[in-house]
Structure formats: C-alpha cells, structure tokens
C-alpha cells in the first residue's frame, strides 16, 4: 500500500496525524491484533507503517486497521510476512 489516501471516506480529519498515529498504535497493540511488531511513524507529510507480521491474514488485518484510522493521510506501508516454513535443505557450515 503506497497511496496518497489511506481510505476513501472523504472529509477533513478531526485530529492531527500524531494523535491519529498514537490511536492506531493503541489499536494494533490491543484487541484482536495484539500486533507489536509494527511501527507507525509520521515522516514529513506522510505516515510510514513498517514491520513484520506472522501471516498474510494478519498483514491484511493490519492494513484494514490502518485504512480505517488514517483515512485522508498519505500512507506508505512496508509490512512483510515472516517466513515460517521449515528449511528445505540442511545448512552447510564450513
């Protein structure tokens, strides 16, 4: 997600970006997601959401929450899914 608008609800945001980012961080850390591996930072005129999550479903849930909370702000997302599969070969050490 690298968009000019994190959502399409329209209207003017009632609170500043720092307040909205803090509220988003609270939502990510509590509730169903309990996601602490995601950082949210205001950088210039945009918001950066970055980190690692355990599954693609979790990534989609985080992105949905970001869209809800940061509607109207420019958001850049760099959320990756951690690799949880077993290695397919032995590591060779020398």
Buried (B, 14 or more C-beta within 10 A) or exposed (E): EEEEBBBEEEEEEEEEBEEBBBBBBEBBEEEEBEBEBBEBEBEEEBBBBBBBBEEEEBBEBBBEBBBEBBBBBBBBBEBEEEEEEEEEEEEEEE
